[in-house]
Amino acid sequence: MDRIKQSRVILSCVSIRLSLLLLIVALAMLNPVNARAEDGPTVVKTSLHINVEQRSVYWPPGATKAQYTTACWVPRAQFRVRGPLTAGSQLSVDFTKPDGSAWLHFDLATSEIAADHTDSFETPTGGSLDKDEKKFILAVGTFGFKINYKNELEGKHAVLFSGKFKVNKVSESRGIASQKNMYNYYVNHDWALPIGYVWFDTEDNDKTPPLRVSMWFRNEVTPNQLDAHLFYQGKEIKSTQDTGGRVETEVEINTASNEKTDPKWSQWYFGWDTVRKVTADNYEHTYFLDKNPGEYEVKVLRNGKLSRDVKFTVGADGSIVDNGIAAANNIITKRVVVPVKVIGTTDGTWQQDAWKTDAFYGNPLKDFTAP
């Protein structure tokens, strides 16, 4: 009798395991196989930038003739993807209108990417959009998009990134009646202003790289208008006006004609070639962070007025102490994401709470608070 009971228990366990296996298989059949970030390609969030591609020849819906001297637009997306992206993979981007209806679909030229390597992608621009000329629109508002991945050979498909962006426009008519329908469209990036990055430039030197700090500014700005000052425990140690100081632009979000008075956003980095991560004998007159761990601060003057303030901490090994924001938000970067305090009025009027809802195109940061 004991053997019979034992057999029944074993059969019961086998039956349960078989039921669970069948349930898993059934769920898999109901749902497409998605490429997880750790298994397949991942969009590098900090590389994603959306702007507009603009023309002045507009085709109204159903029209047989074009309407000239009328500004219209479609979106343009640029981003990097980290591999692996295997043979047979295809990336595409879909855009939707404010009402959620389908608008544009672009298949992107896609090549293999090795694991932990990246490659750049961009939706069509210029003459490549001629076949879509009747899809240019006049509307402004909040638009949606998805970056898609599929691999028919492996039976995988997934949405790698989805979000939304806000488009507005400024008049370009200059008071001329015949130009009344001319506008400059733009994607609002106010959300980016309180978000910055502290990093080391390993392309300069991978053993003892120099310090860099990146941040965004609104409206027209030139290098000679910016001056960053580096402080250690409240005492200034370097300025970008010193020997080895750097002020360089990384990203620009402009309108089509890039008028000085048009809305504009740009990401700049400030660097000090004489401030490096770890001690090295072959660098004279250099400040080494590993010898000076603790609290640091960067204050930026714009046109002589205090405009930005960033704080970060350096560890005993000279590394920037990671605050965990990048990891919490699946941001692939060697940079440390830091809050940026926007000070004064040099950026003009801007939406100071945009980071709460619009950051990274509708994907606001967890564990992040703007100063």
C-alpha positions as CSV (number, residue, x, y, z in Angstrom):
1,M,0.0,0.0,0.0
2,D,2.9,2.4,0.8
3,R,4.3,1.8,-2.7
4,I,0.9,2.6,-4.2
5,K,0.7,5.9,-2.2
6,Q,4.2,6.8,-3.2
7,S,3.4,6.2,-6.9
8,R,0.3,8.3,-6.6
9,V,2.3,11.2,-5.1
10,I,4.9,11.0,-7.8
11,L,2.2,10.9,-10.5
12,S,0.5,13.9,-8.9
13,C,3.8,15.9,-8.9
14,V,4.4,15.0,-12.5
15,S,0.9,16.1,-13.4
16,I,1.3,19.5,-11.7
17,R,4.7,20.1,-13.4
18,L,3.1,19.1,-16.8
19,S,0.2,21.5,-16.2
20,L,2.6,24.3,-15.4
21,L,4.6,23.6,-18.5
22,L,1.5,23.6,-20.7
23,L,0.4,26.9,-19.1
24,I,3.8,28.5,-19.9
25,V,3.6,27.2,-23.4
26,A,0.1,28.5,-23.9
27,L,1.1,32.0,-22.5
28,A,4.0,32.1,-24.9
29,M,1.8,31.3,-27.8
30,L,-0.6,34.1,-26.8
31,N,2.2,36.7,-26.4
32,P,5.0,37.5,-28.9
33,V,8.6,36.8,-27.8
34,N,10.0,40.1,-26.7
35,A,13.7,41.0,-26.7
36,R,14.7,41.9,-23.2
37,A,17.3,44.5,-22.6
38,E,19.8,42.0,-21.3
39,D,19.2,39.6,-24.2
40,G,19.0,41.9,-27.2
41,P,19.4,45.5,-28.4
42,T,18.8,48.5,-26.2
43,V,18.2,52.1,-27.1
44,V,20.8,54.4,-25.5
45,K,18.4,56.9,-23.9
46,T,20.8,59.8,-23.7
47,S,21.5,59.5,-27.4
48,L,17.8,59.9,-28.4
49,H,17.0,63.2,-29.9
50,I,13.8,64.2,-31.7
51,N,13.5,67.3,-33.9
52,V,11.5,68.3,-37.0
53,E,12.2,68.0,-40.7
54,Q,10.5,71.0,-42.4
55,R,9.3,72.0,-45.9
56,S,7.4,74.9,-47.3
57,V,5.3,72.9,-49.8
58,Y,2.2,71.4,-48.2
59,W,-0.3,68.9,-49.5
60,P,-3.7,69.3,-47.8
61,P,-5.5,66.0,-47.2
62,G,-7.1,64.8,-50.4
63,A,-5.7,67.7,-52.5
64,T,-4.6,67.3,-56.1
65,K,-2.4,70.4,-55.9
66,A,0.2,71.5,-53.4
67,Q,-0.1,74.6,-51.4
68,Y,3.1,76.7,-51.6
69,T,4.7,79.0,-49.1
70,T,3.2,77.0,-46.3
71,A,5.4,75.5,-43.6
72,C,4.8,71.9,-42.8
73,W,6.8,69.2,-41.0
74,V,7.5,65.6,-40.1
75,P,9.6,64.3,-37.1
76,R,13.2,63.3,-37.3
77,A,14.6,60.9,-34.7
78,Q,18.3,60.2,-34.1
79,F,19.5,57.6,-31.6
80,R,22.1,54.9,-30.8
81,V,21.4,51.2,-30.1
82,R,23.6,48.9,-28.1
83,G,24.0,45.4,-29.3
84,P,23.7,42.5,-29.6
85,L,21.8,43.0,-32.8
86,T,22.0,39.8,-34.8
87,A,21.7,38.9,-38.5
88,G,18.2,39.3,-39.7
89,S,17.3,42.1,-37.3
90,Q,15.2,45.1,-38.4
91,L,14.7,48.4,-36.6
92,S,11.8,50.7,-37.4
93,V,10.2,53.8,-36.0
94,D,6.4,54.5,-35.9
95,F,4.9,58.0,-35.2
96,T,1.4,58.7,-34.2
97,K,-0.7,61.9,-34.3
98,P,-2.1,63.6,-31.2
99,D,-5.3,61.6,-31.5
100,G,-3.4,58.4,-31.5
101,S,-3.9,57.6,-35.1
102,A,-1.1,56.1,-37.2
103,W,1.0,58.6,-39.1
104,L,4.5,57.5,-40.3
105,H,6.4,54.3,-40.4
106,F,10.1,54.1,-41.2
107,D,12.2,51.0,-41.7
108,L,15.8,51.8,-40.9
109,A,18.9,50.4,-42.5
110,T,19.9,47.8,-39.9
111,S,23.2,46.0,-39.6
112,E,24.6,43.6,-37.0
113,I,25.9,45.1,-33.8
114,A,28.2,43.1,-31.5
115,A,27.3,42.8,-27.8
116,D,28.2,46.0,-25.8
117,H,28.9,47.9,-29.0
118,T,26.7,50.7,-30.4
119,D,25.7,52.1,-33.7
120,S,23.8,55.2,-34.9
121,F,20.3,55.3,-36.5
122,E,18.3,58.1,-38.0
123,T,14.9,58.4,-39.6
124,P,14.8,59.7,-43.2
125,T,15.7,63.4,-44.0
126,G,15.9,65.6,-47.1
127,G,15.2,64.0,-50.4
128,S,14.7,60.6,-48.7
129,L,11.3,62.0,-47.6
130,D,10.0,62.8,-51.1
131,K,7.8,59.7,-51.2
132,D,6.2,60.9,-48.0
133,E,5.7,64.5,-49.0
134,K,1.9,64.2,-48.6
135,K,2.4,63.1,-45.0
136,F,3.9,66.4,-43.9
137,I,1.4,68.2,-41.6
138,L,0.6,71.6,-40.1
139,A,-0.6,70.4,-36.7
140,V,1.1,71.0,-33.3
141,G,0.6,69.2,-30.1
142,T,1.8,66.0,-28.4
143,F,2.8,63.2,-30.7
144,G,3.7,59.6,-30.0
145,F,6.5,57.3,-31.3
146,K,7.8,53.8,-30.9
147,I,11.2,52.3,-31.8
148,N,10.6,48.7,-32.8
149,Y,12.8,45.7,-33.2
150,K,12.1,42.4,-34.9
151,N,14.1,39.4,-36.0
152,E,12.1,36.9,-38.1
153,L,14.9,34.4,-38.0
154,E,14.7,34.2,-34.2
155,G,11.0,34.9,-33.8
156,K,11.6,38.0,-31.8
157,H,9.9,41.4,-31.8
158,A,9.7,44.1,-29.3
159,V,9.2,47.8,-28.7
160,L,12.6,49.0,-27.6
161,F,11.5,52.5,-26.6
162,S,8.2,54.4,-26.7
163,G,7.4,58.0,-25.8
164,K,5.9,61.3,-26.8
165,F,7.1,64.7,-27.8
166,K,5.6,68.2,-27.8
167,V,5.7,70.3,-31.0
168,N,4.9,74.0,-31.3
169,K,5.7,76.7,-33.8
170,V,6.8,80.4,-34.1
171,S,5.9,82.7,-36.9
172,E,8.4,83.2,-39.7
173,S,6.2,85.6,-41.7
174,R,8.1,88.8,-40.6
175,G,4.9,90.7,-41.2
176,I,4.7,89.9,-44.9
177,A,1.2,88.9,-46.0
178,S,2.4,86.3,-48.6
179,Q,4.4,84.6,-45.9
180,K,1.5,84.3,-43.4
181,N,1.7,80.5,-43.4
182,M,5.4,80.3,-42.8
183,Y,6.4,79.0,-39.4
184,N,9.3,77.4,-37.7
185,Y,8.3,74.2,-35.9
186,Y,10.2,72.9,-32.9
187,V,10.2,70.1,-30.3
188,N,10.1,71.4,-26.8
189,H,13.1,70.2,-24.7
190,D,12.6,72.2,-21.5
191,W,12.6,68.9,-19.6
192,A,16.3,68.6,-20.3
193,L,17.5,71.7,-18.4
194,P,17.6,70.2,-14.9
195,I,19.4,67.0,-16.1
196,G,23.2,66.9,-16.3
197,Y,26.1,64.5,-16.4
198,V,29.5,64.2,-14.8
199,W,32.0,62.0,-16.6
200,F,35.6,61.3,-17.5
201,D,36.9,61.7,-21.1
202,T,38.5,58.3,-21.6
203,E,39.1,59.2,-25.3
204,D,41.6,61.7,-24.1
205,N,43.3,59.2,-21.7
206,D,41.8,56.0,-20.5
207,K,44.2,55.7,-17.5
208,T,43.8,59.1,-16.0
209,P,41.0,60.8,-17.9
210,P,40.1,64.5,-17.5
211,L,36.9,65.6,-15.8
212,R,33.9,66.8,-17.8
213,V,30.4,68.1,-16.8
214,S,27.6,68.3,-19.3
215,M,24.3,70.3,-19.1
216,W,21.6,71.9,-21.2
217,F,20.8,75.6,-22.0
218,R,17.9,77.2,-23.6
219,N,17.9,79.8,-26.4
220,E,20.9,81.2,-28.2
221,V,24.3,80.7,-26.5
222,T,27.9,80.8,-27.6
223,P,31.1,79.5,-26.0
224,N,32.4,82.9,-25.1
225,Q,29.2,83.5,-23.1
226,L,29.8,80.5,-20.8
227,D,32.4,80.1,-18.0
228,A,32.4,77.2,-15.6
229,H,34.1,77.3,-12.2
230,L,35.0,74.1,-10.3
231,F,34.9,74.2,-6.5
232,Y,36.2,71.7,-3.9
233,Q,34.8,71.9,-0.4
234,G,33.7,75.4,-1.1
235,K,37.0,76.7,-2.6
236,E,37.5,77.4,-6.3
237,I,40.2,75.3,-7.8
238,K,39.7,75.7,-11.6
239,S,37.8,77.7,-14.3
240,T,37.3,76.9,-17.9
241,Q,39.1,80.2,-18.6
242,D,42.3,78.6,-17.2
243,T,44.8,76.7,-19.4
244,G,43.2,73.4,-20.3
245,G,39.7,74.6,-19.9
246,R,37.1,73.5,-22.4
247,V,33.6,74.7,-23.4
248,E,32.1,72.7,-26.2
249,T,28.7,71.9,-27.6
250,E,27.5,68.3,-27.8
251,V,23.9,68.5,-29.0
252,E,21.8,71.2,-30.6
253,I,18.0,71.3,-31.1
254,N,17.3,74.1,-33.5
255,T,14.5,75.3,-35.8
256,A,14.8,74.9,-39.6
257,S,16.1,78.5,-40.1
258,N,17.8,78.7,-36.7
259,E,16.9,82.3,-36.1
260,K,18.5,83.8,-33.0
261,T,15.1,84.6,-31.5
262,D,13.7,81.1,-32.1
263,P,13.5,78.5,-29.3
264,K,16.7,76.5,-29.1
265,W,18.2,73.9,-26.7
266,S,21.8,72.9,-26.6
267,Q,23.9,70.5,-24.5
268,W,27.3,71.7,-23.6
269,Y,30.2,70.2,-21.8
270,F,32.7,71.9,-19.5
271,G,36.1,70.3,-19.0
272,W,39.4,70.8,-17.3
273,D,42.4,69.0,-18.9
274,T,44.3,69.8,-15.7
275,V,41.8,68.0,-13.5
276,R,42.2,64.2,-13.8
277,K,40.9,61.1,-12.2
278,V,44.0,59.4,-10.7
279,T,47.6,60.5,-10.0
280,A,50.1,60.2,-12.8
281,D,53.7,61.3,-12.9
282,N,53.7,62.6,-16.4
283,Y,51.2,65.4,-15.8
284,E,52.6,68.6,-14.3
285,H,50.4,71.3,-12.8
286,T,47.5,68.9,-12.6
287,Y,44.9,68.5,-9.9
288,F,44.2,64.8,-9.2
289,L,40.8,63.8,-7.9
290,D,42.0,60.6,-6.1
291,K,44.1,62.8,-3.9
292,N,41.2,65.0,-3.1
293,P,38.0,63.0,-2.5
294,G,34.9,64.7,-1.2
295,E,32.3,67.2,-2.3
296,Y,32.6,69.2,-5.5
297,E,30.5,71.9,-7.1
298,V,30.4,73.5,-10.6
299,K,29.0,77.0,-11.0
300,V,28.4,78.3,-14.5
301,L,28.2,81.9,-15.5
302,R,26.3,82.8,-18.7
303,N,26.9,86.3,-19.9
304,G,28.5,87.0,-16.5
305,K,25.4,85.9,-14.5
306,L,25.1,82.8,-12.4
307,S,23.1,80.3,-14.5
308,R,23.8,76.7,-13.3
309,D,24.9,74.9,-10.2
310,V,25.8,71.2,-10.1
311,K,27.1,69.2,-7.1
312,F,28.7,65.7,-7.0
313,T,31.0,63.6,-4.9
314,V,34.4,62.0,-5.7
315,G,35.4,58.8,-4.0
316,A,38.8,57.8,-2.7
317,D,39.8,56.2,-6.0
318,G,39.0,59.4,-7.9
319,S,35.7,58.0,-9.4
320,I,32.5,60.0,-9.4
321,V,30.3,58.5,-6.7
322,D,27.3,56.9,-8.4
323,N,24.0,58.1,-7.2
324,G,22.1,55.2,-8.8
325,I,19.9,57.4,-11.1
326,A,21.3,55.9,-14.3
327,A,20.8,52.3,-13.2
328,A,17.3,53.0,-11.8
329,N,16.2,54.2,-15.2
330,N,18.1,51.7,-17.4
331,I,20.3,54.5,-18.8
332,I,23.3,53.0,-20.6
333,T,26.1,55.4,-19.9
334,K,29.5,55.8,-18.3
335,R,28.3,59.2,-17.1
336,V,26.8,59.9,-13.7
337,V,23.4,61.6,-14.0
338,V,23.1,64.6,-11.8
339,P,20.5,67.2,-11.0
340,V,21.2,70.7,-12.3
341,K,20.0,73.8,-10.5
342,V,18.8,76.3,-13.1
343,I,19.4,79.8,-11.8
344,G,18.3,83.3,-12.9
345,T,16.6,84.4,-16.1
346,T,19.3,83.8,-18.8
347,D,17.2,80.9,-20.3
348,G,14.1,83.1,-20.7
349,T,10.7,81.7,-19.9
350,W,10.6,77.9,-19.7
351,Q,8.5,75.2,-18.2
352,Q,10.3,74.5,-14.9
353,D,8.2,71.3,-14.1
354,A,8.6,69.7,-17.5
355,W,11.1,67.2,-16.2
356,K,8.4,65.6,-14.1
357,T,6.4,64.4,-17.1
358,D,8.3,65.0,-20.3
359,A,11.9,63.9,-19.5
360,F,13.4,61.5,-22.1
361,Y,10.2,62.0,-24.2
362,G,7.6,61.0,-21.7
363,N,9.8,58.7,-19.6
364,P,10.5,60.8,-16.5
365,L,13.4,59.7,-14.2
366,K,12.9,57.7,-11.1
367,D,14.8,58.7,-8.0
368,F,15.5,62.1,-9.4
369,T,14.5,65.5,-8.2
370,A,15.4,68.8,-9.8
371,P,17.0,71.3,-7.3
